[in-house]
Amino acid sequence: MSDILIVDDERDIRELIGDILEDEGYTTRLAGNSTEAMNEVNSEPPALMILDIWLKDSKMDGIDILKTVKRDNPDIPIIIISGHGNIEIAVAAIKQGAYDFIEKPFNIDQLLVVIRRAMETSRLRRENSQLRRRETEVAQMIGESAMFRGLVSQIDKVTKSNGRVMLTGPAGCGKEVAARYIHSNSGRASAPFVTVNCAGVAPDNMEQMLFGRESAERGVEPGLLEQAHGGVIYFDEVADMPLGTQSKILRVLVDQSFTRVGGADKVRVDLRVISSTNRDLEAEIAAGTFRQELYHRLNVVPIAVPSLEDRREDIPLLAQHFIESFNRSQGLPLRELSEDAVALLQTMIWPGNVRQLKNLIERVLILGDGTGPIEARELPQDGPAGEDEEGRVVLSGTLATLPLREAREAFEREYLLTQINRFGGNISRTAAFVGMERSALHRKLKSLGVVTGAKSGGRIAYVEDEQVTSAS
């Protein structure tokens, strides 16, 4: 895209600039007053504008046009030209978002240099916007469980509206994926999806990051709210937003406008707001750390995103999806999951939810040395069997993949070796703790293959009458 709109009330100048730029390979459009200029912008936003400050017989001067265009099309670079230029006008233009200021009569080579730089800025901004849209497009909801189908049914009901959505659920369960799914299936899908990481920004920097800033030295620096204009602003872990910022965001939701840090003019925005949290916001309100008015504004449509523990049936689909995704993005091996690997994945504890599963799959693909099916032995064995927060016994290792008799023997061996090591290899103390006669424990160890000179997992070297010596 190399379309440049030239706005100047002097016909000779705008046609001269147009001819020069077309010789350079650009496509140009011409406007002689503010009405023509705004009609051109509204019909098809240009890649760049060259704008005269003083426009005779116009409803708006160049600064007014600049403000209007930057408000509605912040990505369009605008070069200001004027035959009456002075430092005050230049500062005012830069402050309102102009890319650069050139005084008439201007040097053609200088103008071309500035245009090339501005067009490069325009190109990069378009690419960033396309990348944001592409990132949204690939956000997929993966699953077939009843819990998951219920979630998708709820989400599908809100995609076409502009209602504010509050997504709740534990960390890593897929709240941002759900937010991106809403956006990519909405009428705003072609507009930006901008994430605000409320937990990852220092409180002192939050307002500048959200609202942008203005200064004579650096001009206008748009914040995330402006960047999200026309699309979605996503407040990730909104409970971590500073109280002072909460009040200002509440005002934005009411007025659909704000003032940049250091600025005076109102900036109007058209936004859909989606928020998420893994905390109990009503408890945060009671504790005085979250504003009740903001909660009610954000919590128009509450949707609970289930944990991975609540949708274990979806683990094989998710795991295979991540394998294919890593193959496309990183060139990692395209492998399948063996039955024993699937069984193990579905019995593991997942405090980190879907994010933990994704990281585990990436780790296995990176460290694995094969291209065949992923076996259970390749999966990280981070700990012994244990209990989850509700007291349920959860198996680890390969126990979940074995027949009952083999699993029982494997468990007994692991359990007894753990207790022997716990008591420093003392058989008498071990027998007393596990509730067995010493002779019975010897027989059990022998039946499990823990005999003189044998090793098990590199821990037991041999068994003596009263002492089991651990291997180093």
N, C-alpha and C positions, 0 to 999 in steps of 0.2 A: 504494500500500500504506500503510494507516494503522492497522495492527493493534498495539495496545498491551497488554502483559501486566502486570497489577498484582499484586504479591506482598506481602501483609501478613497477619499472623496475626490482626489485629482486623477482623472481618467488616464492622463499620459503616464503618471507614475505607476499606477496599478497594471497598465498594459505593458509598460517597459519591464517591470519585475516579472510579469507573467511570461513574456517572451524569453527573457534570460533563463528562467527556471525550466521552461519547456525545452530549450536548447540543451539543458543539463539532464533531460530525461524525466523531469517531474510532470505530473498532471496538475493543472491549475484551474481554480475557479475564481471569479472576480465579483466583488461587491462594492458599491459606491456609497452606501449608507448603512445605518444600523439595522433597518428593516430587512434589507437584502441580505445582510450578513447573518442575522438570526434565522432567516428562512433557509439559507444554505446549511447552516449548522444543524438545524432541526430536521431537515430532509435527509442529510447524510453527514455525520460528523467527520471533519477532515482529519488527516494525519497531523497537520500543523496549520497554524494561522499566522499570517503576517498582518499586524493590526496597527493602523494609524491612531494616534491619540485624539487628534482634532478632526471631527467629521461634521462638515457643514450640512445644515438642513436635515439633521438626524435627531431622533427622539433620545438616543443614548450616545454618550461619547465613548471613546476607546476604553476608559477605565470601567465604565458601566458594563460594556460588552465583556470585558475581561472577567469581571466578577461573575456575571451570569454564566458564561461558558465554563469557567473553572468550577462553579458550583455544581453544574449538571454534567459536565464532562471533564473531570479533573485530570484525565490522562492526556488531554490534547496540549502539546507545547505551544505557547503563544509568544511570538517575537513582537515587541512593541517598537514602532518607528515614529518619529516626530521631528518636524522642522523647528519646533519651539522647545526643544528639549532642555531640561536643566536637571540638576541633581535631585530636586524635590520630586519631579515627575518620575524620574527613574526609580527612586526609592519606593514611591507609591505603587508603581507598576510591579516591581519585584515583590513587594509586600503582598500584593493581591494574587501572586502566583505566576507572573510572567516568567518565561524562560530566560529572556535577555532583553536588553534595551539598546536600540541603535539610533543615533541622531542623524537627521537629514542635514546636508546631502551625505549619503553614505557611500562607502567604498564597496563596489560589487563583490570583490574577492572576500572582503570581510563578511558581507552578508551571506555569501555562499558557505563560508566556513561555519558560521553560526547555524545556518539551516541544516547543514550536514550533521552537526552535533545534535541539534534538536530532533531531527528525524531518527537518529540512532536512539535517542531517549524514547521517542514514540514507539519505535520497533521493540525495544526491550520491555516497555510497559505492556504492549500487546501480547508479547510472548509470555510474560508473567501472568497476565489475565488468562491466556489459553491454558497455561499449566495449572492454574487454580481450577479452571473448569474441568480439565482432564482428570485432575485428582479427585474431583467430585464425581465424575462419571464412572470411575472405576470402584467407587465405594459400593460394595455389594453386601446384601444381607444373606448370609449363608446359614441354612438350617432347615430341618423338617420336623422337629419335635413339636408337640402340642403347645408347649410354653412359647416356643419361637413363633409358631404360626399365630398365636394370640397377639404377640408383640407386633408383628408385621401388619396384622389386621388393624390394630390401633393406629399405627403410623400411617398407613395408607389413607385413613380417614382425614388426616390433617395436612397431607402434602399439598393439596390444591388451595388451601386457605392461607391467609396471612396471620393466623392466630399464633400467639407466642406459646412455645412449648418448653416444658421443664422436664428433662430426662434425669431420672434418678437410678442409682445402682452402684454396686461396688466398683472400685478402681479396676480398669482393664476389661470391663465386661462388654465394651463396644458402644458406649454412649456417643462418641464422636462419629462413628460409622453410621449410627442411626440418624444423627443430625445431618450428615452429608447425604444420606439416602432421601431424607425429607426434601432437602434442597434440590437434588438432582431430578426429582420427580415433580417439582413444583413449576409454577409459571416463571420463576426467577432463575431457572437452571442455567441460563446463559450469562447471568450476572455473577459477581464475585461471591465467594464463601470465605469469610475472614474469621480466623480463630483468635480469641483473646485468652491467653493462658493466665488466668487470674492468680494461680498459685506460683507462677514462675516469674512474675514481674515485681520488682521492688515497689513498695507502696509509694515512695517518692517519685517514681517514674510512671506510675499508672496513668495519671491524667494526661500527661504529655503524649504518651503512647496512644491513648484513646482519642483525644481531641486534637492532637497536632499542636503546632505552635507558630507564632509569628514573631519576627524580629527584624530590625533594620539591617542587621549584618547578614542574616541567612534567608530572609524572605519568608515565604510560606512553606511550612513542612506539614503536609496532610497527615492526620492520624488515622488509626484503623477504622474509625467510624466513617470518615470520608472515603476511604478505600473500599468500604463495603456498600457504598451508595448504590441503591437499586437491587441489592442482593441480600445476603444473610450475614448478620454478626452473631458469632457463636461464643458465648461466655462459658469457657471450660472451667469447671470447679468454681462456680460463682460465689460460693461461700467464703472464698479467700479474697474477695474484692474488698479493699479498704472501705471503712464506713463513710468517709468523706466523699469518696468516688461514688458510692452507692447513691447518695443524695443527688449528685449531678446526673448520673445515668437515669434516675427516676425522672428528672426534669426533661431529659432527652426523649424518654418514652412518651411523656405528656405532650411536649411541644414539637417533636420531630426536628429539633434544631439545637445548636449549641454554639459556644464561642471558643475559638482556639485559645490556648494558653498564650498570653501576651497580646491577644487581639481584641478588637472591639466589635466587629461585624458578626452578625448571626450567620451560621452556616446551616442550611437546610439539608436534611437527608431523608431518604426513603429506605427504610430498613425493615427486614423481618428479624426478630430476635428469638434465638434458641439458646437455652441455658442447660447446664448439667451440674450435678453435684453428687458426691458419694456420702454426704453428711445429712443429718436430720435438720432441715432448715427451721422447722418450728422450734426445735431445741436451741438453735443458734439465735432465734428471735428472743426466746426467753432469757438467754444469756446476755442479750444486748449487743451481739456481734453482727446481727443482720437486721436490716430494716423491714418491718412488717409490710409497709406500703409497697416496697420494691418486690417483696415476695409475692404479693397478690397480683402485681402487674406482670411478673414473669411466669407465674404458675397458672396461666389460663388453661392450658391443656397439660395435665401431669401424665407422664408415661414412665412406667417402671421397666427398666431393662434388666432381665434376669441374669444371674451369675452363671458361670459355666457349670457349676455344681448342679444347678437346676435344669440344665439341658444337656446332660451327658450324652444323649443319643446323637447330638450334633457334632460330637468331637471328631469322628472319622471324616465327615464332610469338611469340617473346618481345617483339619490337618492336611487333607489332600488339596484343598484350596490354597493353603500356604505353600505347599510343595510346588504347585504349578506357578504360583505367583513369584516365588524365589527363582524358579527356572527362567521365567521371562525377564525378570528385573536384574538378576545377578548371574545368570548362567549356571546356577547350581544344578546338580543332577536331578532329573525328573524320575523320581522313584515312587513306588507304591508302598502301602503299609501292609505288613503281614498280619494274619489274624491274631497272633500272639501280641504284636505291638498294639493293635487296636484294643485288645482286651486290657492290656496294661494301662494305656492312656485313659481308658474309661474308668479305671479304679483308682487313679492317682488323685491326690488332693491338689486343688487349683486355687490357691489364695490370690494369684495374680490374674486369674480368669483367662479370657481369650488372648490377651497380650502375652501372658506367660506361655500359653500353648504355641503362639506364633514364634516366640523367642526360642523355645525348645526345638521346634522343627528346624529353624534356621541353624541352630547349633549342631543338630544331628547331620544336616546336609553338608555343613562345612567340614566337620570332623570325620564324617564317614569316608570309608575307603572303597565303597562299592557302588554299583549302579542298580543292583537287584533290589528286591523288597526290603524295607526297613524292618529289622528284627527287634524283638523286645530287648535283647542284650545290648543293643546300640543306644537305647534310651537312657538318659541320666538316672542313676540310682542315688538319689540325694539323701536317703535316710531309710531306717527300718520301718516295719509296720508300726502304725500308731493309731491315734484317735483324732478325729476332727473336732471342731468346736462344739458339736452337739453330742460328742461321746461315742459316735459310731466308729467301729473298727474299720480301718482302711488299710488294704494290703499294699505293699510296695515290692520292688524287685520283680521277679518272674512268678511269684506265688499265684497271682491271679490267672496265670495261663496254664497251670498244671492240673492234672486230675487230682481228686481229693487225696488219694493215698500218697502220691508223690509230694503234694503240697504239705500234707501233715508231717511227713518225714523231714522235708526241707525246713519247715517251721521249727520242729523239735530240735533239729541239729543247730539251727541258728540261735534258738532260744537258750539251749544248754551251753553253747560255746560263749554266748554273751554273759551268762551268769558265772561261768567258770572264770572268765577274764575279770569279771566284776570283783570276785573274791580272791583275786591274785593267784588263781590256779589251785586253791585249796578245795579238795573234793569233799571233805567233811562239812565245811561251811556251805558249800554249794548244795549238797544233798539236804542239809537242814533247811535251807531257804526254799528249795523247790518242793519240799515235802516228800522226799524219797529216802529209802534206806540206802546207805552207801554202796552196798553190794548191788542193789537194784540199779543205781545210777551207773555203776561200772558196766553192768550188762547192757543198759540202754545205750551208753556211749559206744560200746563194741558193736551193737546191732546197727548203729547209725554210721559205722565206718570210722569212728574216732578211736584208733587203736595205736599201739606202740609204734612209733616211727612215722605215723601218718600225719598229714597236714590237712587243714581245712581252712581255706581262705587265707593261708599264710599266718594263722594265729596260733594254732596248736601244734607243737612239735611232737609230743608223745604223752602218754598217760601213765602215771605211776599210781601205786596204791593210795597214797594220800595227797599227791600233788600232780597237777597238770602243768607242764612247763610250756609257756607261750613262746612261739617263734617270733623273732624280731623281724 
